Amino acid sequence: MEQLKEKLNRYVALYGPLDKRTLEVSREVDKLIVEKMREGKDK
């Protein structure tokens, strides 16, 4: 998760927040966050 967040920050710096590549990485981070939230609710 941390590596993906770092990648997202790098892409924002390189390409800007609205670039297609940045948004793709952002979606990946979002998916992981949702999975973690679901795991927490199941307990």
KAKAHU-V748296 format. One line per field, one symbol per residue. phi: phi as a letter, one per 20 degrees, with the letter a starting at -180 (. if undefined). psi: psi as a letter, one per 20 degrees, with the letter a starting at -180 (. if undefined). burial: 1 if it has 16 or more other ideal C-beta (glycine too) atoms within 10 Angstrom, else 0. A space follows every 50 residues. Layout:
phi: ???
psi: ???
burial: ???
//
This chain:
phi: .fffffffffffffdnfdfgfffffffffgffffffffffffe
psi: ghhhgggghghghgirijqggghghghgggghggghgghhhh.
burial: 0000000100100000000001001000000000000000000
//
